[in-house]
Amino acid sequence: MNFLDVPYRYPARFAVVDGFRHAYVDVNEFAGEPVVFLHDVASDLDAFAAAYERIGATRRAIGFDFLGFGKSDRPPIDDAVVLYTNLLGGLLTTLDIDRASFVGHGLGAAVAVRFASEYPERVDRLVLSAIPAVDRLTEAEMATAMERWTGEVLVGLDRAGRRAWYQALAAGWNDLLEAELQLREELAHCVAYRAWARSVEDAMTSLLHHPVGHRLARITAPTLIIWGADDPVVSPLAATRAREELTRARVEPLEPCGHLPTFAQPEAFVDAIDGFLSHSASGALDGSIAMRIAADVEPWPGLSPGVGRLARRLFEQRDTLAEVTDGLTLDDVIWRPHEGAPAIGSLLLQAGAAVGRVHHEVLVGSAVPDEISTRFGFSTPDLAPRKSPNRLIAEVAWAHGQFESWLRERTDADLNRGFTRDGSTETHTLRWLLCQMIEDTAAIRGKVEVIRQMLAGRG
């Protein structure tokens, strides 16, 4: 089998830009809101086949094969990332597209970042997955990063070595990955394989020499960062760094998932993209804390692993909130630093109320029961109740206990299920909502700590 013989889910077309022939697919081409998909190193446009089918049902979905990959030409390339970025504009113009949203994974994410930073007027929204080389690496780090990506290594792999190479990229294995491996095994014996391997090395070398961290702050488009929580190629910590630089972004971790989300978690991957494109990207963001949540912690007892890890982070924030109120008096919890400032007591009630609102109004889909509304002062959110810190913390623990009971009925499949608050048009996954509750509780804890320090300096 040759690369030109590979069956794509949608027939490949060809466009000539700057003398090079590029393969592409154009699904629902007469629809509005074009979405352009940009693939990773050693991949091709068909990696996004499931996304074309879903996104292409309502929008124009376009995928390109980068030069050197898939069915596109394979010329020698001196600086792949720069060339791909420059050619992307020409490809869009050829297809009569002035402005689009972009979905990029790995190499595609780096190209999307460069394009969005240089041509912001042409970008509606960005979805970035596993952004490589956020920061510049040392020469030693570059050498280590290139070890498995050189053309010589790829050409020299036998069947067992090729399986190990792909398995090292994935967290777990499934039939989609097995089929992809079998396809690559057949392609390894064709005449064009050596040129393909050279393209892999050229693209990786270019990626490592063009970090994109300094470009992120220039991006104004709403951005979704998707990351495999177990990615062995690009650390999830890079998502934290990217989120800190972007002005309008949120993070959606996938787990269990390595570096190949379109094969390992295709439905969750497309769900995240479709939800982001369909609903507003405004509001609170779950960036840096969300990725720290993906760290390997023991799940909360009685909960499924993915749900349990997030729940543990939430309950840890609750317990830390209790610790920072230890030793306070009744007068302390109603004291305000100045008029209009919150008291510690009202902040503690907010911590319980936030969990109660999400639990009932969003996840259960019902009005908050009167008992809870009264208990947490929904009608008087700034009221500082005359209750001891221990009683208030007990109220927070009660709200969390109610929520924990609901979580015990959930599985990890529910993490990527969308929930919508009654009367709202925004949909968020359970994963996003849990991350948001963690951030809210952490923010309240921080405010309590600041007021406590001010209490200590009153005399």
Helices and strands as residue ranges (DSSP letters): G 3-5, E 13-17, E 20-27, E 35-38, G 45-48, H 49-55, E 61-64, H 80-94, E 100-105, H 107-118, G 120-122, E 123-129, H 139-146, H 151-156, H 159-167, H 175-187, H 193-208, H 213-216, E 223-228, H 237-245, E 249-254, H 261-264, H 266-278, H 287-293, H 305-324, H 330-334, H 344-357, I 358-364, H 370-375, H 389-407, G 412-416, E 418-420, E 427-429, H 430-456
